[in-house]
Amino acid sequence: MKDKDLKNLELSIDIQKVQQDLKPIISNVKEKKLPLRAYQILRLAIRNLKLVPGKTILEREIAEVLGMSRTPVREALIRLQTEGVVNLIPRKGFEIEPIEAKDLREIYEVVEMLEGLSAKLSTNTINEEELGNLEVLIEQQEKAITENDLEEWARLDNLFHFKIIEYANNKRLSNIIEVHSDQLYRARLITINKRPLPFQSIVEHRAIVACMKARDVDSAQTSMQSHRKRARNEILKAL
């Protein structure tokens, strides 16, 4: 077999395995427009490490996995490239961007400030039902840790932060944070078994909610920023 053929084999994916891995994601994405559907599926697959950092994927293979033509897949991959999730390698395909410490540090510096602002804005408007939602999420996180279900903990942790951002009622702020949220989620998942069990996150989440209950906007902001800073240092150490 020629060297070129060997190289192509190294780059190819196991179509059936990837289809099986992505089956829950594919079935849950309800979007009908093919470019957007392909984008949503691939974004979730990368976010949840079903397509791992550093992996090279080919348009034709992904098209086969998704049961689409190459055109909507190409559009989805180009959009993901503009978001810094994948990188086009000429004549080879698209590489899933690896998680680099430098990039992650920069993202956390931005997110620390913006999520602190989200906590501050949410504190001004949050109601009792919304506070109750956050407390339920914290309880579910504790349960996930005691059951050693760290993937579920990561999902709930992400949802806790998402809810606070949502309660800030600022779409522009939410959109800016969302650009970086997938990278942070991937970093949490990829380091989750290399870090101490996240009991400290539970403590910090309770402190954030307590500040919000007290309508202490400055403390809520500071608590969120400190929480994100500690998490950043822990994750960077584990990378």
C-alpha positions, 0 to 999 in steps of 0.5 A, a space after each residue: 500500500 502506498 504511503 499516501 493511502 496509509 495516510 488517508 486511512 489514518 485520517 479516516 473515521 469508523 463511520 458506523 462507530 461515529 454514527 452510533 456515538 452520535 445517535 443520541 445527538 442526531 435524534 435530539 436535534 430537531 432542526 430541519 434545515 440541513 446546514 443548520 442541522 449539520 452545524 448543531 450536530 457537529 457542535 454538540 459532538 465536538 462539545 461532548 468529546 464525541 469528536 475528540 480534540 486533534 482529530 481530523 475529519 473529512 467532509 465526505 465522511 461526516 456527510 455519510 455519518 449524517 446522511 447528507 450531501 457534502 454541501 451542508 456539511 461544508 457550510 457547517 464546518 466553515 461556520 465552526 471554523 469561524 468560531 475557532 472550533 475546527 481548523 481547515 487543513 488544505 487537502 487533508 480535511 478539518 481538524 478538531 481544534 485541540 484545547 490549548 492552555 494559552 487559549 483556555 486562559 484567555 477565554 477564562 479571563 473574558 468569561 470571568 468578567 462577563 459571568 460576574 456581570 451576569 451574576 450582578 444583573 441577575 441579582 437585580 431581577 431574579 425571582 423566588 422561582 428562579 432562585 429555587 431552580 438554582 438551588 435544585 440544580 445544586 442539589 442535583 450536582 451533589 447527588 451526581 458527585 455522590 454517585 460518582 457520575 462526573 459527566 452528569 455533574 459537568 452537565 448540571 454545572 454548565 446548566 447552573 451557569 447557563 441559568 444565571 446568564 439567562 436570568 440576566 436578561 441580556 441577549 448580547 451578553 449571553 451571545 458573547 459568552 456562548 461563543 466561548 462556552 463550548 470550549 470551557 465545557 470541553 476542557 471540564 470534560 477532558 480534565 474531569 478525572 484528573 481533578 479533585 472531586 468538585 465539592 468546592 464548586 458546590 460550596 461556591 455555587 451555594 455562596 453565589 446563590 446566597 449573595 443573590 438571595 440577599 440582593 447583594 449585587 457586588 458580592 454576587 459578582 465577586 463570588 462568581 468571578 472568584 469561582 471561575 478563577 479557581 476553576 480556571 487554575 484547577 483546569 489549567 493545572 490538569 491539562 
